Amino acid sequence: MRSVQSFSRRRFLVGAGAVGASLLSAACGGGAPTPAPTAAQPAAEPTKPAAAPAATSAPAATSAPAVGAASPAAAAATKPAATAAPAAQPATSGQNVHLVFIGHVAGGEGEQKAYDTALDTWNKAHPNATVEYQVIPDAERITRMTAMVAADTAPDMWRHNFGVVRLWASQGHLLDLTDLMPKGYDKNFLPGLMAAHYFKGRYWALAHTTDTSALFFRNDVLDAIGVAAPTQLKDAWTWQQFGEICDKILKLGKYSFAFGHNQRGRWVPQFFYSTGAKVVSDDFKKMTVNTPDGLRGLQFIKDWHDKKWVPPAHWSTTQDNVILDDFIRGTTAMTHVGQWNITYMDENIGQKFKWNVTFTPHDKIQVTSLGGTPIVGWRKTKYPQQVAQFFEFFTSAEQVKQFDEMANYMPVRNDLLDQKINYRVRPDLMGIFQQQIKTLPPEYVAFTARSYSAGIGTIILEETTKMNLSGQSVEDTAKNIDSRGNKFIQDNPDVEA
């Protein structure tokens, strides 16, 4: 089988937090921050490779960069942001502006081509304000930006992580876009995505790409148990219905497990929100897992293992191909993974069996997980107006739609949610994901954007692992999460507290 890029799109998200520990990121890691280099140790700027590198694992846990004493921005790290943008230096006929935009390519050739097409369009229309996209490995992206900001050599703009936008904004490193973009421009985007971009009433990033997970299944399996998969969000299976389906699949005796998953403890909170529970209180000051609804969410996840619906190894595996290959081989009859895995499955399943996708099962509320990357500008760019102009072009409905079609992402704009998007790969499946992304709860994303959320994610992962793999009770798991989480919040208050 070919090497897979599975899960690579999730390796963008939290950058500030422990990757497997964070609620939204993809690899495993601890909570210790990676320090930025001092001003005396500037980081070299990357050069654009001839071809996009393969997507790799997420960066180590990274805090917002600490700016050295030699840097003019040193004082910004100790006070709230909302710093005025530097005076614009518009390009004129005698001045050529060259903007540098750094990021990674998670979706292979299609995504690289999408970038090339967008930038070619922009550069032809703006010969005096050209943009260069420099590609670096995803594993290095946030740590590289951390070092470059600290060394005062950051690019004009870059692909950031949802979980650290507010943290970096609070330390004065990001360009305040609120007054640079057209009035109300932030309202063009899914509220669930923008919830991570506000700090003290201002917005410091724009959504550009997003993706989400849903439930893939073998057609022959559902036919065998006499079940039809929902094709409309309003008909999505409840947890009870899903559990009955899992039991019926196991009774067939053909599959070792009913379904696989790439949750790895990362997206446990989405199930809390599905019950109506929340991880933290509305004021973000204390944990609220140990409630009747929260306990029901934990019980649902524990049932996966107690009732042998899922392979235990899926909870903690770091081998990306394991989950997909179990589905391809027939070890599992269904699998809950993201749409970025469609190409790999399509290539490796071939004509072996027919397969399709339906929505994530739900409790009281239909919810989904968060994926994708926002874009940010550097506070110290010499050309804030040109950065804003490029962002307006790059996140326009026309450009986002074209990018999504070429790279197989979900739309981040409200005006595209109900439009037909001609996806390059398996467009027959993508409509399910396009409906699913509408269910991203803003309060869930707002929690994950708190500067302490990565540490809370570590706690949730550790305690749910004890619950699923070592027999810890649901009640003790909830109590431990709340007790440990409250202490962590007290010791590590959010930057806006």
Protein Blocks (a to p, Z undefined) as FASTA:
>chain_A
ZZdfehklmmmmnomacfklpmkbmbdcdfbdcddddfklccddddddfbdcdddddddd
dddddddfklmklmmmmpcehiacdddddddfkbccddddddddfkljmlmmmmmmmmmm
mmmmmmmlccddddddfklmmmmmmmmmmnopacfbdcddfklmmmmmmnopaccfklmp
cehklmmpcfklmmmmggghiafbdcfbdcdddddddfklmmmnopacdfbfklpccfkl
mmmmmmmmmmnopafbfbdcfklommmmmmmmmnopafbdfkopacckbgfklmmmmmmm
mmmmmnomacfklmmpcbfklmmmmmmnomambdcddfklmmmmmmmnmmmbccdddddd
dfkbccdddedjdddddfklcblmlmmmmmmmmmgmklmmmmmmmnopacfbfklmmpcc
ddfbhkllmmmmmmmmmmpcfklmmmmmpmklmmmmmmmmmmmmmmmmnopafklmmmmm
mmmmmmmmmmmccfkZZ
